[in-house]
């Protein structure tokens, strides 16, 4: 049986129960959209599972990996409220994909608190309903180089688990105008998380966990040569590493969502042909209505590799025929 073509980067809103809404202070409006921290979270497609499945059918895709988008990260909650929220989001994500085997769910981990993230991973660990875990790259997360994450990295490494990192909201207030929190902040926050993993020697130390960056790695492809130079010239604060950054980043997976063939080619050169997967960012306007078109210039063999073989490698034992 052939490996299905998989879209690794799609979002659905968690289907929160009435009890979860009451417990977490989130509301639902007359259109069924969630009001989180005073803001309506959209677009409407975020609540349309049937629409997502139709999108997959229209593009010849067999499966999609589903995660909650950043408005549901809520990284500034206090500890008690955060724990209730994370539990509700993960239950709601399972409810959103229930009964649809084409949709593979990712459990959310709150990386603003390494110990809370470890506890949540232990809670969901071994549950076959999950394809892996997701979390905020940058944003409100603690440094991924912090030793406090070692128990979590060790557990993910033991399981050869997928960790899908999506940029969280940039803490830089200068990015409020011009939609820069997305247009500039997202690729930068991804690069911050990747740099912490690389310079903290996390990728070389825990080499079995499968870490994925969205948006084709954000700023990372253009920064790796500078990172190598910083190591080679022994810049202050840069400790000796097991691997040069240019070697360590080849342990990362990235999606293809970058909107330019040349940028796709640059990412392939940096991460490797075997590390790119398909990503549409459905249903958001900054995504792609035809993600396969982003990589079609590299030929059908590459398309097949990205859509199927690389996706199966990223999912590990959760890939299905």
N, C-alpha and C positions, 0 to 999 in steps of 0.2 A: 504493500500500500504506500502511496506517495505521501510525503510530508505536506501539510496544508500551508498555504500562503498566509502569513500572519502579519497583522498591523499591530505593532507594539505600543503605539502611543495613541490611545483613545480614552476619552473621559466620559463617565456617567456620574450624575449626582447620586449620592447614597439615598436609598429609599428608606427614609427614617420613619419609624412607627410613631404614633401619637404619643406614646409613653416616652420615647426618646426625645421628641420635640419638647415635651414638658420638662424633662430632666436636664436638657442642655441649653434651654433658653433660645432655641431656634424656632422660627415660625414658618408657616406655609401660606402663601397667598391664594387668591381665588383661582389663579391659573395653575396652581400646583407647584409653583416655583418656591424655593426656599429663601427665607430672609435670614441672613447670617450677619451678626454684628451690625444690624441696621441696613445692610445692603442686599438687594435682590441678586441672587446668583443665577446667571444665565449663560448662554443663550437657551432658547426653548429646547433645542436638540439635546441638551444635557439631561433632559428628563424623558427622552424618546428612545427607548431601547429598540423598538421596532424600526425606527428610523436608522439607527446604527446598523442593525442587521441588514436593512435594505442597502445601505452604503456598502457593506461588505459584499453583498450579492452583486451590486452594480460593477464592482471592481475586481471580481473574481478572487476574493479573499475568503479563506476558510475559517479564520479565527481572528480574534482581537484580544489584546491584553488591556484590561480596564483598570483605571485608577481614578481616585477622586482628584479634581483639579485644586490648585493652590488656595482658592477662597475657603476651602474646607480644612486647611492645615491649622489655622487658629493657634499660632505658636505663642501667643501672649497670655493665654489663660493661666490661672493659678493651678496648683497641682491637682486639687480635687476636681475642679471643673475640667481640666485637661483629660484626666483619666476617664471621666464619664463621657467626654466627647469622643475620644479615640475609640472606646468600646462601641459607642453608637455609630460612628462612621464605618467601622469595620463590619458591624452587623448589617448596616444599611447597604454597604457595597455588596455583600453576599446576597441580600434580598434583591438588589437591582439586577443581578445576573442569574438569579435562581431559575432553573428549568431551561436555560439556554446554553447548551454545551459549547457553542462557538465563542462564548465570552469567558475569558479567564481572568479571575479577579486577583488584585494585589492588595494585601493588607497594609494599612498605613501605620508607620512607626513615628513617634514624636521625638525627633532628634534634638530638640531643644533641651532634652533631659536624657542623657545617655542611659541612666538606670531605668527610667520609665520605658524607654525604647526597648531595652533588653527584656523587661518584664512582659511587654506586649508581644515581643517575638516569642517568648516562651509560652505565652497563652495560645498563640495561633500556630505554633510550631507543630508539624506533623499532621495538621488538618489538610486533607487532600483537596479541599475546596479552594485552596489558595495556590496560585501559580508562583508566588513570591511575595516580596514586600516592596513598598514604595515609601519615599520620604522626601523631605525638603532639602534640596541642594542650596547651600547658602541661606539667605533669608534670616530667620530666627534660630537656625540650628547652631548648636555648639560646634567648635572646630572638630572636624572629623579626624584630625591628628591627635586629639586628646586621648590620653591613656585610659580615660574613663570609658571609652568605647571598646576597649579590648575584649571584654566578655561578649559583647554583641558581635563583634567581628569574628571572634573565635567560633561562636555558634553558627553564624552564617557560613563560615568556612567549612565547618564540619558537615553541614548539610549541602554544600555546594549550591547555596540558595541564590536566587536573583534578588538584587537590590536595585530598584529603579529610582533614580534621583531626578526629580523635577524641580526646577528653580522655584524657590519661595520668593515672597515679596522683598525687594531690596530695602534695607534699612536706611538708604541714603535719601534724605528729603529733597535733594537737588533734582531727583528724577521724577518728581510729581508732574511737572509740565510736559506737554507734548507726548504723553503716553510713554515716556522714557523708562518708567518702571518695567515695562515689557520690552520695548524696542532696544534698550541698552542694558537695563538691569538684569533681565533673564539670562542673556549669554554671559554676563559678568559673574552672576551668582553661581552658575554652573562651573565656571573656571575657578572660582574660589574653592568650591567643594573638591574639584579634581586636584587642585594644587595641594590641598590639605592631605588628600589620600596619597599623593605622590611624594611630597616632601616629608610626610609622616611615615613613609615606608610601609604604608598599609597594604598597598597592592602587591608588593613583593612578599610581605610577611604572610598575608592571608590570600594566597593565590588561587584558592579553589572557589571562593565566593565570586559571583558573577555580577559585576557592577555595570549599570547602564546609565549613560548620559543622554538626555534628549536634545533636540535642536542641533543635531550633528556635533555635539560637544561644545556648543557655545563658542567662546573665544579660544578654547584650548588649542585647536590646530595651529593657530598663528603664534601662540605663546611658547610652545614646547621648545623651539630652538633657544629662546631666551632663558628658559628654565635650565636647559643643559649648560648654557654658558655660566649661569650662576653657580651651578655645582662645580664645574671645571675650574672656576676662578676662586672657589672657596669664599663666597660672599658671606658677610656676617649673618649668623643665625641659621645658615644652611649646614646641617649636619651631614656627615658622610652617609651615602645611601647604598643599599644593596644593588640598585639598578639606576642608571641614568633616567631622568624623566622620559626621554624619548623611548626607552625600553618599557618603563612602567606603564605608560599610557596604552601600550599595545595589549594590555590585559583588560582594558575597558571595552565595553560595547557602546555603540552610539546609534541613534536613529539617523535617517537620511533627510530630516526636515530642515533644509537650509535655503531653499528657494533659488539656488543658482548652481548650474552644472560644475563650474569651476571650483566652487566651495565644496561640493561633494567630492570632487577629485582630490582636493587638498586634504580633506578628512580621511579619505581612503589611504592616501600616502602616509599620513601620520598614525592612524589607528590600525590599518591593515584591511585587506579585502574581506577577511573572515570575521570582522568585528562590526560590520554595519548591518542594521536591520531596517525594516520598513517602519515609517511613522507618519501618521497623517495629522495628529492633534485634533481629530474629530471631537466635537463639532465647532471648534473655535475659528473665528475669521483669520487668525494668524497661522492656521494650519494649511493643509493642501486638500483640494477637492479630488485630486488624482495623485496619490503619493507615488505610484509606480512611475509616473512621468518624471519625477525628480531624479531617477537613476537610469532612465531608459537610454540615455546617450552612451552608457557604458556597455550596452549590448545585452542580449537576452540571457546569455550565460550568467552574467553578473546579476541581472534581475532575479533569476531563479535562485541564485545563491543567497542573495539578500532576503528574499521573501520566504525562503523555506529552510535551507541548510543552516544559515547563520542564526535564524530565529530558533530552530530546534536546539542549536548549541547553547544559545542564551537561556532557554527554558530548561535545559537539562532533562531530567527525568519527567518533567511535566509536559514535554512535547508529546503530541498524540497524532496518530495517522488519521 
